[in-house]
C-alpha cells in the first residue's frame, strides 16, 4: 500500500477551537477519534466531578481535552455546552458554532469594561447556559418552573450572539430586574414568587439566589445530566488595567465554577461545570490567594507530556499516527499500519525521528501540529514522506509560530513593547549565555529612545524573573555539568518537567526558535 501525499494529510489546527469548528462544520469526528489521554490526567475524576479544573501550558491540549469530554457526553445524548473565548474568529466559524446550539464563542473580551469582581457575571452566564437547554421533557410536571426561569433569564430562540459586551454587571442587573418585575407581576407565576420579600432591593445576587431555589424544586429525570465546559480565557496586557481585569475574570470563574459544583452536589442536582486555564495564568492568579491555591490543589489537574521516557511510543506520536490514518481513510477508504515508519525517515538531523519531533515541538500538541502543518505546506505535490529537506524548507514558518506561542506566555507579565525588547535581546546574539551576560544585554537594549529622557522599559534588576519566565515558556533551557563520577553535561527544559532553574546553569535558546531569532 502506497503512502498518500503528505499535502493530503490533515494533522489538525493550531487552535483546537478551530478543529472543533472544522469537525462541527464537516460532520467529522477527527478530534474525537485521534484524541489521546494526557498522561497523569484521570478522566474519570473529571466525569464524576472530583476534578473540574484542567491546567496546562499554551498549546498543551486543554481545549482538546474539554472537546473530547463533551464529545463523549454527546454520544450518550447528555446535554452540554462548550463555551469558547476567542476574539479572532471569522464569521463562518462564529455562525457555525451558533448553529450547533451547544458550542458557543464569546467575543470582544479585549473591550470588556474594567471591573474587579465578576462572580455574579459568571454565575449569570453559567445559569443562563443551563436554562437555555432545559425543557419539560427533562423534568415532566415542572414546565411552569422552567418557563419562569427562561423568562427571567431572557432565553429566546434563536439564541443571540454571545459577547462580553453583555457581561458587565450593570447590564446584567438591568436585564434581570426588568425580567423580575414582569414575572413577579404575572399571575401565572404567583405560587413560585409569593414568598419573596419585595421590600428588599432586587440585586443580581438575590435574583440568582431565587433562580437557584426554583431549580432546587425541580425533579429531573434520572438520566438527565447537564455539563458546561468553559475554555481558557484570552489574556490582554496592552495596559495594566487589562491584565488586572483578565486575571480577575479567571480568578472569579474558577471560584464560581467550584461554588456551582458544590451547590449541585449539595442539592443533588445533575449539573457540573469545567474550566481550563493556562499554567502561567494560574501561577499569577494564585499569588497571595489561599482560596485559589486550595482549589487548584484539590480540584485541578495539570497536563504534562514531557515526563514519559519511551519516545518511540509517546502518546503525542500516537495522536499524529491516528490523524494520518484518518486522513488515509478519508482519502482512499483504508488505512495503513506502522504509520510513523512509513511517513517519517528513521532519523532526522542526527537523531531518531521520534526524538527530533518531540524535542523540537517541546512535547506540546500545538507545536507538533505547527511543525507538521508548516512541513506539509512546503512539501511538493508528490512528496509522500516528511523528510529532512521538507523540515528544513519550513523552518522559518515553524519558528515564527513558536515565537508567537512564547509571546503569549510572556504577555502575562510584559507589555507588547517590552516583549519586543526581549526578542531583540535574544536575537542575533549567542545561543548560549549566562545570567550576567543576559543582564548586560537587557541593560543595553531596555531603553525607550523616542523621548529625550531615557525611560527604562525593563529593569535589569528583574532579569532573573525574566529568565525564569523564558525558561517556563520553553524558549530557553539550561545545560550544566554533573561532576559526580565522570563529568557529563545535562540539559533542563520546563517541558521535560524541570520546573526550577539551576542557579549556575548556562542558558541556551531552544532549537525551534533559532531560525526566527537569527541563528
Buried (B, 14 or more C-beta within 10 A) or exposed (E): EEBBBBBBBBBBBBBBBBBBBBBBBEEBEBBBBBBBEBBEBEBEEBBEBEBBBBBBBBBBBBBBBBBBBBBBBBEEEBBBBBBBBBBEBEEEBBEBBBEBEBBBBBBBBEEBEEBEEBBBBBBBBBBBBBBBBBEEEBBEEBEBBBBBBBBBBEBEEEEEBBBBBBBBBEEBBEBBBEBBEEBBEEEEBEEBBEEBEEEEEBBBEBBBEBBBEBBEEBEBEEEBBBBBBBBBBBBBBEEEEBBBBBBBBBBBBBBBBBBBBEBBEEEEBBBBBBBBBBBBBBBBBBEEEEEBBEBBEEBBBBBBBBEBEEBEEBBBBBBBBBBBBBBBEBBEEEBBEEBBEBBBEEEBEEEBBBBBBBBBBBBBBBBBBBBBBBBBBBBEEEBBBBBBEBBBBBBEBBBBBBBEBBBBBBBBBBBEEBBBBBBBBBBEBEBEBEBEBBBBBBBEBBBEEEEEEEEEBBEBEBBBEBBBBBBBBBBBBBBBEEEEEEEEEEBBBBBBBBEEBEEEBBBBBBBBBBBBBEB
